[in-house]
Amino acid sequence: MGEPILAIDYGTCSARAALAVDGRIELVREPASGSANWPASVFADGGSLIVGTLAERRKRIWPAAYRGEIKRDLVRDVAVPLDGRGYPPHTLVTAVISALKAEAEQQLNGGAGGAGGAGGGERLSRAVVTVPASYDPSGPLRRVMIAAAEAAGFVDVDLLAEPLAAAWSPLDGVQPEPGTLMLVYDLGGGTFEGALIAVGADGRHELLSHSALHDCGGRDLDQILFDEILGLYGPGLEPLLNPPGHGDLHQTTASRTRHELLDFARAVKHQLSDITTVEDVFSPAGLLVSMQRDRFTQLASPTLARTMACCQHLLEAGGYGPEKLGGVLSVGGSAHVPVVTDILTGRLGVGTAWPTTQVYTPVDPELAVVLGAAAWASSVSTRRTTAARPNPVLVPARWDIPGARATMVRWLVEPGERYDAGAVLARVRLTDGSLFDLAMDAPGSLLHTHAEPGTPVRDADWLATTLPSGPAPLLGSPGAAAGAGADLRGFERSTRPSHQVEVTARATLKGHERDVTSAAFSPDGHWLATTSKDGTRLWDVATGRTGLTLSGRKSILVHDCAFSPDGRLLATTGSDKTARLWDVATGRQVVTLTGHRGPVYGCAFSPDGSLVATTGTDRTVRLWGAVSGKNIATLAGHRGTVYGCAFSPDGRLLVSAGAESTLLWDVSVGEIIMSLPGHTNFTGGCAFSPDGALLATAGNEGTRLTDTSNGSTVATLPGSAQSCAFSPDGKLLATASTDDTALLWDVATGAAVATLAGHSSTVMSCAFAPFGLLLATTSTDMTARLWDVIYRP
């Protein structure tokens, strides 16, 4: 079952709710009355609040403990006195919403004993609450409604403008065509709101403008009848409305009579919708009251004429002539009153100079807003955007946000967690109050979030750092036990058993405060260089202590590093479009390589130390003089970002691994020798075997071993990998995995012989020391680790 969502239309006089579950919409009816219209009323009974019809009934017993039309109190934002105690208005709203939620959960779970019982059942965590379009998007009233719903137990709260909800409501008869200019005429219990809607296809309606009258609603029509009855039958009501004597008892009697007379006037108004003459008895006074529909029409017309003038102003202010109006949608608790229909269809000739226009008829005008909100809620899966495809080398992801601005509500995936394709990573609130989901179109892992809940975000912001995952391997997962199989089509498998190795964790190097993106050993094996956004560190391999910290600008993310063959220089690449050469002995920067037009990722020294190769987002590979720092050649051939590079042991070849291809270059002439087949997605790590016969490339789809003599794939090792490195003897290949581990593979047999577990997050890189079997790994858990590897007999 999909996520159930409760749509709530919280009006001035009534509240309504509807469940949206798997495309179905079910009204939530009040147990006390069986009606879908819950009075938005509260009654203080000691320390508890009673709501709805039960509150309406009890107001006659003790009027001082009763409050209706709470929504109007939100504007004043002063404590509401109930039976001698003050209540903040939003707590009264929460009480009503809590009752709606509890009943909806009972309904969701099949009646009594469901969510409302002690045993549990499915709980509702998401709500769509409609609000007047006149509520300022940045004002307090929208925030109050969100807070009230959250206090009732909802985790995610959408706000939807009432006119837009009405435009989503099911209609009888003629339907507006896309492109129609439609006027929503919403005469509710306490207010009137007019709005112009541009009807869109598939519910993509646009709210163009709106205007409201806060003293013109169904309750005001009730008051007109109250005053008329009082004027006609005052002598018979006087003893009850103004009883002789003083004290609380007499005041309570008067207050009770006023409530009952107002309820009686409302009942007369509803009867006049069906019959032209009403005769009824006001029981407290034993008084026979008679009222004609024509008289009510005469009394109500001046008030309703104000609503038409409001709509006329809307059209004129928007520059729309009467001929542009395609129709009127009349909704609200008072929309069924005949005088309203007469005015809208021009039969009373008040308020506007409109020509005869189409009146769209909701299935139920009184429930149109809540039914429309539920229909809108059913479309929640379409209100999302997927991130621009993340770059696998720690480049944060961004989303296109409607309206360009939003507020972060919460992250649904925690840093370090993996997610599937289509997963929603975060939820934001748009400027119109609605929630919008930020999703990913490919599986991966969330490394970091860059926007805290409650902070403003824009569609130009990078909000998260992710690493995509490759497809599931064909023959076992990268986290499988040693001996997991590989795709060895075309590879002549060695007949000997795979090497047996034993791996021991030597040290954990802590000191970086951000993700550790790469590692490289010095040629003599004394130093290990590691890179991060907080700089580059040189570690004494023997002691595990930091020797030097090479720091550039703090805001620069350092992606990769490489030692020169003589160990005197260290090359680093960064997000500031440069590569840098450092003097290892002094820690001083000696050369800045400038020329790339975007962040620089990979780097490598040629075996003779004369050249430095760099790669970047500008789709190029650049060759630099290691001494002069001059750009000697720019190799163009990639169609996407280039992440890594490596020279062959003889220096004749250079491999570059990118987002869409892996290319092999002839260094002497700067030309492409071949585009290596196999990878169809991101490839980042690459390494030549010590004898130059094999080339390993690591990517989302696994790690491929390529015969450098003919470019054929000789083995595919399963599992998404970020980096790879051959052991000095060429017998083992290490891969850095996105599942928080590194793997050791027997190159001859293609079998995984060891899994290195210990990092708590994605392993970004791996590097073997130049002699022996010492392996370094780095991770987004902000550490590097050293591992001793020995062969077992």
N, C-alpha and C positions, 0 to 999 in steps of 0.2 A: 504494500500500500504506500502511495506517495505521502508526503508530509501534509497532514491536515492543517488547514488554516481557518481561523475564525474571523469572519468579516463582521465588524461592529459599526452600526450607524447610531452614534450617540447624539440624539437631538435634544432640543430644549425641553420638550415635554415627554418624549418617549425615546426609548432605546430599543434597538432591534439587532438581532444577530443571526448569521447564517453560516453553516459549516460548508467549506469547500473541500471535498475529499474525492480524489481520483476522478475529477471531472463532474462529480455530482454536487448539487447544491441542496442543502437541507436547512430549512428554517428552524431556529431554536425557539420553542414555545415555552411560555411561562407556566410552571406547574399550577400556580394559584388561579389562573384565568383561562389557560389553554390558548391564549392569544400570542401571536408573534410580536405584538406591540407591548413592551414592558414599560409601565410608567417610570420615568426617570425621577423617582421620588425616594426619599429616605425617611425613616422614622427611628429616633433614638430610643432604644429600649434598654435602659440601664447602661451597661458598657458595650452593648452590641448595636449594630445598625441593621434595621429591617428595610428591605427595598421592594420596589414594584407595587403590585396590587395590594400586598399585605400592608405596606406603608400607607397606601391610599385609604384602606379600610380603617386603620388605626388613627388617622388624623382626626376623625370625628370624636374619638375618645379623649385625645389630648393633643389639640392643635399645636401647642407650643413645642412639641417634640418632632414636628413634621416639617419637611422642606421639599418643595417641588421646584422645577425649573432651575436645577443646580447649575446648568451650563452658564446661565447669566451671572452667577456668582463668581465664575472664573475670571470674568473681566474686571470685577471689582477687587478680587483677591484679598478679601478680608474674611476673618473668621465668621462662620455661620453659627448663630446661637440655636442650639437644640436642647430644650429641657434644662436650661441653665448652664450648659457647657458649650464652648466654642470649638468648631470643627473647621480646619482648613478646607476650602472647597474641593481641592483635588482628592482629599481622602474620601469625600462623599461620592465623587465620580468613580474612584477605585472600588468602592463598595458595590456599585451597580455593575461595573465591568466584571468584578469577581463573581457575582451571581450569574451573569451571562456565561462566563467561562465554566463555572462549576456545572451548570445545566448542560452546556454543550459537551463537556467531557462525559457526563452521564449518558447522553445521547450517543456519543461516539463509541462508547464501550457497551452499548446495548441495554441501557436502562439502569435500574437500581443495582448497586453493588459494583459499578464501574469506577470511573476515575474519582468520583466523589467519595467513594467508600474508603475505609482504612486500608484495604488491600492494594490499592494502586490502580492499575489499568493505564491505558495510554493517556498521556498528558498533552495538552495543547501548549505549544511553545511559541507559535507565531500568530500574529493578529494583524489584520488590516483595519485601521480605524479611520472613518471618514471625518473630515473637518471642513468647516466653511472655507471657501476659496478666499474669503476676506481675512483669514488668519495670516498674518505676516509670516513669510517663510523663515525669517530670522527673529521673529518675535517670541515672547514667552508662552503664548497660548498653545502653540504647537508642541513646545517642549513639555508643557504641563500635561497634555494629552498622552504624550509618549511615556512620561514618568508615571502617570496614573495606570496605564496599561501594564507597564513593567512591574509596578507595585502589586498588581493583581496576579502576577506570576508569568507573564509573557516574557520571552527572551528577545525575540525579534518583533519589532512593531513597525509596520508600514503606515504611513499617512497617505490618504487619498482624498483629493478635493471632492467635495460632494457633487458638484456639477459633472465632473468626469465619471464618478461612480454612476450617476444617473444616466449618462450617455451609454454606459455598458449594460443597462437594464434590459431585460427582454420586453419586446413590444408586441402588441396586438395589431394586426393589419399592416398598413404601409410602413416600410422601413426606410430610413434616410440613406441615400446613396453616398458613397465616398466623395468628398469634395463639397458636400452640402454645408451651408452655414446654418447652424441650428441654435435656437435660443432655448436654454433650460430655464423654465419658470418654476422655481422651487418655493412654494408657499408652505412652510413648515408650521410647527405648533407655536414657535416663539419668534421666528424671524422670516424675512423674505430675502431670497438671493436670486438674482438674475445673472446669467452667464452666457457668453457666446462661445460656441464650440465648433471647431472645424472638424467635421466627421472624417475619420480616416479609415483605411482598409484594415481589416482584422483587429479592430479596436484601437488602432493607433490614433486616438482622438487628441486634439490639441485645444487647450483652454486659452482662448484669445484674450478675453477680458471679462470682468465681473463687477457687480455692484450689489450692495446689500442695504436693507432697511431693518434695523434691529428692534423696531417697535411696531412691526407689522407682520402678524402671523395669525395662526388659528386661535391662539389665546386672546388676541385683541378682538377677534370677531366674537369670541365668547363673552368678552367684557361688554361689547356693544349690546348683546342680548341681555346680559345681566342688568345693565343700566336701563334698558327698555322695560324689562319686567319690573324693576324697582320703581320706575316712573309710573307704570300703569297700576301696580298693585302695592305701592308703598304702605298704605295704612294697614293692610293685613300683615305686612312683614315687620312693621316698626317694633312690636313688642319683642320680637326675637333678635332683631339686629341691634336694638338699643334697649336692652332689658333694664328695668329699674334696679337701683342699688349699686353697690360698689364691691370691689374685690375680685380675686382670681376666678371665682366661680362664674360671675356675671360676664367677665371678659371672655372666658372659655366658651360660654353659651353663644355669645355674639360671634366669636371667631368660627365656631362650629357651623353656625347658620350661614355665614358668608361662604365657607367652603362648600356647603351643601347646595346653596343657591347657584354658585358658579358651576358646579357639576351638573345641576339641573339645566342651566342655560346651554351647556355644552351638549347635553342629550337632546334638547330641543333643536339645536343647530343640525345635529346628525339626522334627526327625523325629517327635517325640512329638505334634506337631500332626496328623500323618497316620496314625500307627500307634500301637497301645497298648503295644508292647514294642520297645525298640531294643537291638540287639546290634551293637557296632562295636568296632574295634580302634584303640587309641591307639598309633599307629605308633612314636613315639620310644621307648616302653617295651615295645613288642610285647605290649600288655596288652589282653585281651578284656574289654570293659565291657558290662554289661547294666543297663537301666533301665526300670522300669514307669511308665506314665502315671499310674496311681493313686498311686504313691509321689511322683511329682513334684507332683501335685495336693495331696497331703498337706503336702509341704514348702512349696509356694508359697502356700497358702491364708492363713496368718497375714499375709504381706506384702500380699496382695491385699485382705484384710479391712481393712487400713488405708486403702486407696483408697476403699472403700465408706463407711467412717466419715467420710472427708473429704467425700464427696458428701452424706452425710446431714447433716453440719454446714452445708454450703452451703444446703441447703433450709431447714433450721431457722433459720439466721441471716437468710435472706431472707423468712421468714414464709410460706413455701410449704408447704402440707400435701402428703402423698403423692398425694392425688387430683388436684392441680394439674399434676403432671408428665405431659406428653404422650408422652414417649419419651426414649430414650437413644441417642446417636450414639457408637459405639465406634470410635476411630481410633488410629493409632499403630503402630509396628513390632511391638508385642507383642499387638495386638488380636486376632490370629488364633489365639492360643494357646487351646486348648479350655477350660482352667480359667477364663479370663477370661469367656468366653461363659457358662459354667455359673454363675458368680457373678452376672453381670448379669441373667440370667434367673431367678435365685432357686433354682436347682437344688441349690446347696450350702448355702443358708440361712445365709450369714454377712454381717455388716456392717450390714444395714439392715432396716427393717420395711416396705419398699416392697411394694405389691401387684404382681402380675404386670404388667409394662409393655412397651410397644412398643420393640423394639430396631431402630433404623434401620441399614441395612447399606450402607456405602460400596462403590462399585465396586471399589476397592482400598484397604483400611484403611491400609496402610503408606504409600500415596501420596495419601491423602485431603487432607492439609493443602496439599501443593504443587499438586495439581489444583484445589483450592478457591481457592488464592491466584491461580492463573492465570485462573480464571473471574472472580474479583474484578478482576484486572488488565484483563480484556477489557471491563469496564464503566467504564474510566477516563474515557471521554468524558462519562459522566453525573455524575461527581463534580466538578462545577464550578458556579459561580454567576456570573451576569452582574451588572454594576454597575447601581446605580440610574442611570437615564438621566442622563448628564452635562449640566450646564447649560453652554451654549456660552460663557459669559463667565467663563472661568477659575475655575469652582467645581470643586474636586476631586471625584473619583468615589469611592463607597464600595461595599462588597460585604457581603452577609449571609454570615457565616462559621459553619458548624456548630459548636456548642459555644461560640460567641461569642469564642473566643480561638484564636490560632495564632501561628506564628513565620514570618516572611518567609524564604523559601528563596532565591529569585532572581527577577529581572525577565526576562521573555522578549522584551520589546520595549524598545528603548532610547529615552530621551527624544529627541524630534525625529523619530522614525520614525512612519510611518503604519501602520494595521492595518485588516484587513477585518472585516466583521461576523462574530461568533463567534470572533474571535481571542482567544487566551489571553495576557493581559498579564503575569500573575505567577503564581507557584506558592508556596503556603504549606504548612507542616506543621501539621496539626491536633494537638490534645493527645493523640490516640491514636497518633500517629506516622505516620499516613497523609498523603499529599500531596493537596492540593486546589487546583484551578485557578480563577483569577479571570479571567473572560472579559468581553468587551464584546458587546452585542447589536446594535450599529450600528457602521459604519466611522468612523474618525476618526484623530486624531494624538495621540500621547502627548507632553505638554509637560513634565511634571515627575513625579518619583516622590517620595513623602514617607515611605518606610520603607526602611531599609537592610537588606540580607540579614543574618539573624541576630537582628533586633530583634523583640520581641513586637508583635503587632497585634491589634486587636479589631474586631468587626463595626461598632462605632460610629465607627471611625476613617476619616478621608478619606485614602486611600492614594495617589491619583494625580490629576493635573490633565490633563484631556483636552479636545480640541476635536473635535466630530463633523464628519463630512464629509457634504455633500449628495449626492444621487443624481447619476449621470453625466449631463452635459448632453446635450440632444438633438442639437445641431448643433455638435459640436466641444468641446474641453476648454478650460478657462480658461487653460491653459498653452500653447495653440496659438499659432501665429505671428499677427502682426497681420493683420487681415482676417477672423478667425474669425467665423462667422455667428451670428446670434441669432434667436430665435423672434419673428418680427415679425407674428404674426397680429393683424389689426385695426389695424396701424400703417401709416400712409401713408408709405412709404419715400421719402426724398428721392432725386431723380434725379441729384443731383450726386455726384461721387466723394467718398469719405470724406476727412476731413482727414488730411493727412500731418504727423506731428509728429516731433520729435527730442527725446529725453530724455537729459539729462546728469546724472550724480550730482554734486551740489555738495559735500556734507559728510556725514560719519557722526558723530552725536552720541553720545558714550560717557560714561558716568558712573553710570547706574543699575546696580544690582546684582541686579535682579529683572526680570521681564517688564515691558515698557513697554506699557501698556494703552490709552492714548489720547493725542491731541495736539490742540491748538487754537492758532490764530494770534490775536494781539491785533489789534484793529481797525486799528491803524496799521501792522501788519506788522513791528513792531520785535521783539516777543517771540514765542517759541514755547513753550507750556506742554506738558509731558509728565507723565504719571502712572505710578506703579508702587507696589509694596508698600513700597519704601524712601522713598516720599514723592513730592512734586511738584516739578519743576524748571522754572525759567524760563530759556530759552536766548536769548542775543543772536543773532538770525538772521544779522546781518552777519558776526559773528566766529565763530559756532559755539561760544561759550564759555558756561558756566553763569553766569547773573547772580544768581539767588536760588534757594534751596531751601526749599520750604514743607514743614515736617515736623510731622506730628501724632504719634500713637502709632505706634511702629515696627511693631506687629503688624497695622496696618490696611492692607488692600489697597485702594488708590485705583483706582476703575474708570474714571471719566470726568472731563472738565473742560470748562468753557466760559467765555469772557470776556464781560463785560457790554458793551453797545454802545459805551459811552464808554471802555472799556478800563481802568477804575479797579478793578474787582472781578474776581476769578476764582472760579468755583464749582467745587467738587470733590465727588465722591460716594465713599462708602467702604463697607467691609464691616461697619462698626460701627453700621449702621442710621441714619447721619446723612449730611447734606450740609453743607458748610462754605463760607463766603464769606471770601475773603482780600483784604486790601488789597495791590494789586500793587506799589505804590510802596515799602511798608515790609516786605512779607512777613508782616504780622501778621494773625491770624485775627480777623474782626470779628463774624461771626454763625455760630451753629450751628443748622442746621435739623433739629429733632428731631420725630419723629412716625411715621416708617416703622417697621414691625414686623419688618423683616428687612434684609439688605444692600441698599444703594441703588446703582443702576447708572447710568442715564442722567440728563443734566441739560441744560438749555437756558435762555437768557435770552430773554424776549420782545423784539421789535425796539425797543420804547420803553424797555426796561430796568427796567420796573416789576415784572415777574414773573420768578420762577424756577420752572421745571417740573422735577420729579424723578420717577424711576420706580424700582421695586424688586421684590423677591421677594414682597412682600405683596400683589401683583396690583393695585396702585393706581398712579395718577398723581396727584401732589400739586402744587398751585400755592401758591407762597409770595410774600409781599411781599419784594422785594429789599432794602428798607431796614429794615423792621420785623422780618423773619424769621418773621412769623406765617403759620401755615397757613391760607390763604384758602379753599381748596377741595380736596376729595379726590374724584377722578374714579374711579369703580368701574365695571368692565365687562369687564375681562380675567379669564380663568379660570386664568391661569398667570403666571409671572414676566414682568415688563415690563422690557425691556432698554434701549430707546432712545426718544428723543423729539426733536421739532423743531417750531419755530413756522414758520408761513408768513411770507413777507416782509411782509405787511400786518398780521400779528399776530392775524388773525381765526381762523385754524385752528391746531390742534395735532395732530400725528400721534404715536401711541405704538405701538411695535413690540414684540411679545411672543412668548412661546413658542408660542402657539396662535392668535393673531390680530393683525391690524394695524387699529387703530381711528383714525378721523378725528373730532376733537372740535370743537364750536363753543365757543371759549374764553369768550365773553361769558356763556353760560348754563350751561356745564359739561355739555353733553349730547352724546351720540354722534350724529354726522351719518350715518356709514356704517361698516360693517366691510368693509375692502377685500378683494376676492377674490384668489385666486392662491396665496399661500403656505399650505402645510399643515403646515409644520414651523417650526423656529426662525427668527425674524426679529429682527435686532439693530440694524443700521444703518438710518438713515432720513435723508433730506434733501430739502428743496424746491429746485427750480430757482430761479435769481435772479428770474425773473418770476412765480414761483408757479404756473405752468401745469402743471408736472410734479412728481410725487413719486417719488423713488427709494427703494426698500426692499431691503435686502440680507439674504440668509439662506442656509440650507443648500441650497436648491433653485435658487439663482441670484439675480440682481438684477432686480426688476420696476420698470418705469416705468409710472406710473399717471396718467391724465388727471384732475386734481383737480376738473374741472368736473362730471364724471359718474361717476368712480370706475372707469372701464374700464381694463383693462391694455392698454397700447399697445406694449409690447415686453418681452421676457424675455431677459436677458443671461445666458448659461450660466456655471456654475461657482460653487462654494460661496464665499460672501463674508461677511466680518465687519463691514465698514463701507463707506460710500460717501460721496462728496462731489462736488458740481458745481463746475466751474471758474467764476470770476467772470463770464465772458461767457456761461455756460450752454451752451457748445458741447461740452464734454467732461465725462465722468463718470469719476471714479476709483473703483475698488473694491479693497478689501484682501482678499487671498485666503488660504486655508488652505494653499496649495501654495508658500508662502514668497515669493510675488510680489505685486505690485500691477498692475492693468490699467487702461489708459486706453481709454475707449469714445467713439466719435463718437455723440452723442446723436441726431442726425438720421437716421443710417443704421443704427444699432445694431451697428456693426462695431467689433471690438477693433483699436485703431490702435497700441498700444504695450504691451509687457510690461516692467515694471520689476523686474529681477532684481538681487539683491545681499544681501538679508537671508538669513540661514542658518536661519531658523525661521519659523513662522506669522506673517503680517503681521496685526496686530490692528486698526489704524485708519489712516485717511488724512484729510488736511485740506489744502485749498487756502488759500494766502495771500489776503487780501482784494483784492489787485490784482495784476496781472501773472499769470504762470503758474508759480508756485512751489508745489511739492507737498511735504508732509511725510508720512512713513509711520513707523509704530512696529511693533515686533515683539517676540516672545518671546525673541529673541536678545539682549535687554537693550539694544538700540540704537534710536535714531531716525535717519532719513535725510532729507536734503533733496535734491530733484530739480528741476532747471530744465527747463521744457518750452517749446519754441518750435514755431510752425507753420512748415512748409516750403512753399514755393510749389509 
